[in-house]
């Protein structure tokens, strides 16, 4: 399937922002972008909206669009989309090391997060996520056996996790609830992420629900504090 025009423009603009532009530098105007890319105004606006929503650019009314002061080389964790897709669209190479995959009896914490009945088992997937072959995030993901019967490691070695859940089980996460805590890495986690013990990190507790409000995933993860940001968008409902 051909890549939509606005996504091609997003990738091109991101590449220029990362490699040729400085924070607070003004982007070309919409008219200039129209002349450069030979597309519709709506296509240009879709591309700029995507960049703005991800914090890569910001707009000032009547003045134009500018490069954000937040480094675009940092990966945004506050995103419902997959880690791999988000990293790839920034022009980097994502990869995953699936370390272990077991069917276990859950702890009380995991059972409560997944709203499991007594004696229900879960799959525990331990992974390291890398960007350009550098370890960035260590995670333990728990999936209910009842929702994903006969899930095997080879499924996960051949496809991204969310692709497997969708294609094999027709399960799609539509909303994620996350708690984020600032921590310092212990020796085991720092060895995995190849940084010094005590380095700053973000500890993430993530629960994902499907379109029937059923919890399909619970993940505990630690992300390198020097390589990730957590970005949110907030709206004033009173105006």
HELIX and SHEET records of a PDB file:
HELIX    1   1 UNK A    5  UNK A   20  1                                  16    
HELIX    2   2 UNK A   30  UNK A   37  1                                   8    
HELIX    3   3 UNK A   41  UNK A   53  1                                  13    
HELIX    4   4 UNK A   83  UNK A   89  1                                   7    
HELIX    5   5 UNK A  108  UNK A  114  1                                   7    
HELIX    6   6 UNK A  153  UNK A  158  1                                   6    
HELIX    7   7 UNK A  161  UNK A  169  1                                   9    
HELIX    8   8 UNK A  187  UNK A  193  1                                   7    
SHEET    1   A 2 UNK A  57  UNK A  60  0                                        
SHEET    2   A 2 UNK A  64  UNK A  67 -1                                        
SHEET    1   B 2 UNK A  75  UNK A  76  0                                        
SHEET    2   B 2 UNK A 228  UNK A 229  1                                        
SHEET    1   C 6 UNK A  94  UNK A 105  0                                        
SHEET    2   C 6 UNK A 121  UNK A 131 -1                                        
SHEET    3   C 6 UNK A 134  UNK A 144 -1                                        
SHEET    4   C 6 UNK A 215  UNK A 224 -1                                        
SHEET    5   C 6 UNK A 200  UNK A 209 -1                                        
SHEET    6   C 6 UNK A 175  UNK A 184 -1                                        
END                                                                             
